[in-house]
Amino acid sequence: MQWSSSTYLKFEKERTQPSIDLTMRLQSVKAERIIDIGCGPGNSTAVLKKFFPKAHVLGIDNSQNMIEKASCDYHDIEFVCMDASSDLGKISDRFDIVFSNACIQWIPNHKKLLKDMFGLLTAGGVLAVQIPINYNEPIHQIIQKLANSPKWSQKFDNPRTLYNLSPSEYHDVLSELSNDFTMWETIYYHRLPSHESIMEWYKGTGLRPYLEVLDPLDKITFEAEVFDMIKQRYSVQSNHEIIFKFPRLFFTATKQS
């Protein structure tokens, strides 16, 4: 799947806020080395560098487009193109913070993945993760309904898959790694100026796996059908804005000394 940094960054402020909120929980950590797994265009990595200016911060992502954008924008941070699903074992360094914002939902086998991420920590280091959990929101339901419909299902040989576990399952995975972990959920009520903004937001993430496999004509038709349903499901507020509700799950876990 190809990612576009320019599309993703159209909502940079909203996409970065969860990184800020997660990093705020880490201010007591004495961090000299930090890794941001799934760094994208570097907006979350820059948050880490701002909060830990003396630390060496490394951002990794499997998208060359994202890494090139991040490297261009943030010269005081190291960025490397690397696939977290297969390459974490190749990293010899150890980190005081292993951070990941809105990434691991794309990677299978979270029990193994979190163990591998936890293995990158120094003694006393902290794993910090944020994952979108918007399955019950209209936009997710709209895309799934259309993609699975008789009209469109044959167009998607490899439909989008998210690999999130339930909070209960994450609890069990984390409890095997650490006696010191915390989980919480935050719902963001983003103020968007229009229904078109929801389309633009999802073109940078959830719609991308579908749109990139369609031919130009089908792409236009699929987008139009998604947009029509968005207008039906998201009401307009009195000031003409749209409330875009977005739940996210967070957790941190400390590696015992």
C-alpha positions in Angstrom: 0.0 0.0 0.0 1.4 3.4 -1.0 1.1 6.4 1.4 1.0 10.1 0.5 2.6 12.5 3.1 0.8 15.5 1.5 -2.6 13.9 1.9 -1.9 12.7 5.4 -0.7 16.2 6.5 -3.9 18.0 5.4 -5.1 17.4 9.0 -1.7 17.6 10.7 -3.0 19.4 13.8 -5.7 16.8 14.4 -3.5 13.8 13.6 -0.7 15.1 15.8 -2.8 15.8 19.0 -2.8 12.1 20.1 1.0 12.1 19.8 1.1 15.1 22.1 -1.3 13.5 24.6 0.7 10.3 24.7 4.0 12.0 25.0 2.7 14.1 27.9 2.4 10.8 29.8 6.1 10.2 29.3 7.6 13.4 30.7 9.0 11.7 33.8 11.0 9.3 31.7 14.8 10.0 31.5 15.1 9.4 27.8 18.4 9.4 25.9 17.3 7.3 22.9 13.8 7.2 21.5 12.3 5.3 18.5 9.1 6.2 16.8 7.7 3.2 15.0 5.5 4.1 12.0 6.6 7.7 12.1 4.9 8.7 8.9 5.9 12.2 7.8 7.6 12.9 11.1 4.9 14.9 12.9 4.7 12.6 15.8 8.5 12.2 15.9 8.9 16.0 16.1 6.6 16.0 19.1 9.0 13.5 20.8 12.0 15.7 19.9 10.4 18.8 21.3 9.6 17.1 24.6 13.0 15.4 24.8 15.4 17.8 23.0 18.6 16.2 24.2 17.6 12.7 23.2 18.6 10.9 20.0 15.3 10.3 18.2 14.9 7.7 15.4 11.8 7.5 13.2 11.1 4.4 11.1 8.4 3.8 8.5 7.9 1.4 5.6 6.9 4.2 3.2 9.7 5.9 1.3 7.5 8.8 0.6 6.9 9.4 4.3 10.6 9.0 5.2 11.6 11.5 2.5 9.1 14.1 3.7 10.1 13.6 7.3 13.9 13.8 6.5 13.3 17.0 4.5 11.3 18.7 7.3 13.1 17.6 10.5 16.9 17.8 10.1 17.7 17.1 13.8 15.9 13.7 13.7 17.2 10.5 12.1 14.7 8.7 9.8 15.1 5.3 8.3 12.9 3.3 5.9 12.1 0.1 7.7 9.2 -2.4 7.9 8.1 -2.8 11.5 6.4 -6.1 10.7 9.6 -7.8 9.8 12.7 -5.7 10.6 12.6 -4.9 14.3 14.8 -7.8 15.1 17.5 -6.2 12.9 17.8 -3.2 15.3 20.7 -3.6 17.6 20.2 -0.4 19.6 18.0 -0.2 22.7 15.7 2.7 23.6 14.3 4.4 26.7 11.0 5.0 24.9 9.5 2.9 22.1 6.7 5.0 20.7 4.1 4.3 18.1 1.2 6.5 17.1 -1.6 5.2 14.8 0.5 2.6 13.1 0.3 -0.9 14.5 -3.3 -1.4 13.4 -1.8 -2.1 10.0 0.5 -4.8 11.3 -0.6 -8.4 12.0 0.1 -10.6 15.1 0.1 -8.0 17.9 1.1 -10.4 20.5 4.4 -11.0 18.7 4.7 -7.4 17.5 4.3 -5.9 21.0 6.8 -8.5 22.4 9.3 -7.4 19.6 8.7 -3.7 20.4 9.1 -4.3 24.1 12.4 -6.1 23.4 13.8 -2.8 22.0 13.5 -1.2 25.5 16.3 -0.5 28.0 15.7 -1.6 31.6 13.2 0.9 33.0 12.2 2.0 29.5 8.6 2.6 28.4 6.5 1.3 25.5 3.9 3.9 24.5 1.3 3.1 21.8 -1.8 4.8 20.4 -4.3 2.9 18.1 -7.4 4.2 16.4 -10.5 2.2 17.5 -13.2 3.8 15.3 -14.9 0.6 14.1 -18.4 1.7 15.3 -18.2 5.2 13.8 -20.2 6.0 10.7 -17.2 6.5 8.3 -15.8 3.0 9.1 -19.2 1.4 8.7 -19.9 3.2 5.4 -16.7 2.0 3.8 -17.1 -1.5 5.1 -20.7 -1.7 3.9 -19.8 -0.5 0.4 -16.7 -2.6 0.0 -18.6 -5.7 1.0 -21.6 -5.0 -1.2 -22.2 -7.1 -4.3 -21.4 -4.2 -6.6 -17.9 -3.6 -5.1 -16.7 -6.7 -3.3 -15.3 -8.3 -6.5 -13.1 -5.2 -7.0 -11.2 -5.8 -3.9 -9.2 -9.0 -4.0 -7.3 -8.1 -0.8 -9.7 -6.0 1.3 -8.4 -3.7 4.0 -7.6 -5.5 7.2 -7.0 -4.0 10.6 -5.3 -6.2 13.2 -6.3 -4.5 16.4 -7.1 -6.7 19.4 -9.8 -5.9 22.0 -8.8 -3.9 25.1 -9.2 -7.2 27.1 -6.7 -8.9 24.8 -4.3 -6.1 25.0 -4.5 -6.2 28.7 -3.5 -9.9 28.7 -0.6 -9.3 26.2 0.7 -6.4 28.3 0.4 -8.3 31.5 2.7 -11.0 30.1 5.3 -8.2 29.4 5.1 -6.0 32.4 3.6 -5.6 35.9 3.5 -1.8 35.3 1.2 -0.9 32.4 -1.7 1.5 31.9 -4.5 1.6 29.3 -6.9 4.4 28.5 -9.3 5.6 25.8 -9.8 9.1 24.5 -12.5 10.2 22.1 -11.6 13.2 20.0 -14.4 15.4 18.6 -12.7 17.0 15.7 -14.3 20.1 14.3 -14.2 19.8 10.5 -15.5 22.5 8.1 -17.4 20.3 5.7 -18.4 16.8 4.6 -15.7 17.1 2.0 -13.2 17.3 4.8 -14.1 13.9 6.1 -13.4 12.5 2.6 -10.1 14.3 2.5 -9.2 12.9 6.0 -9.9 9.3 5.0 -8.2 9.5 1.6 -5.0 9.8 3.6 -5.8 6.7 5.7 -8.8 4.4 5.7 -9.9 4.9 2.1 -6.4 4.6 0.6 -6.3 0.8 0.4 -9.5 0.8 -1.6 -9.0 3.7 -3.9 -5.5 2.7 -5.0 -6.7 -0.6 -6.5 -9.6 0.9 -8.5 -9.4 2.1 -12.1 -10.0 5.8 -12.5 -13.7 5.6 -13.4 -14.5 3.1 -10.5 -12.5 5.3 -8.1 -14.7 8.3 -9.0 -17.8 6.3 -8.5 -16.7 4.7 -5.2 -15.7 8.1 -3.8 -19.1 9.5 -4.8 -21.0 6.7 -3.1 -19.0 7.1 0.1 -19.5 10.8 0.0 -23.3 10.5 -0.4 -23.5 8.2 2.6 -21.2 10.5 4.7 -23.7 13.4 4.0 -26.5 11.2 5.3 -24.7 10.0 8.5 -22.9 13.2 9.6 -25.2 16.1 10.6 -24.2 19.7 10.1 -24.0 21.8 13.3 -25.5 25.2 13.7 -22.2 26.9 12.8 -22.0 24.7 9.6 -19.2 22.5 11.0 -19.2 18.7 11.2 -18.3 16.8 14.3 -15.9 14.0 13.4 -15.9 11.7 16.4 -12.7 9.6 16.6 -12.0 7.2 19.5 -8.4 6.0 20.2 -6.9 3.5 22.6 -3.6 4.3 24.4 -1.3 2.2 26.5 2.0 2.4 28.2 4.1 -0.4 29.7 7.4 -0.1 31.6 10.2 -2.7 31.4 11.3 -3.7 34.8 14.9 -3.1 35.7 
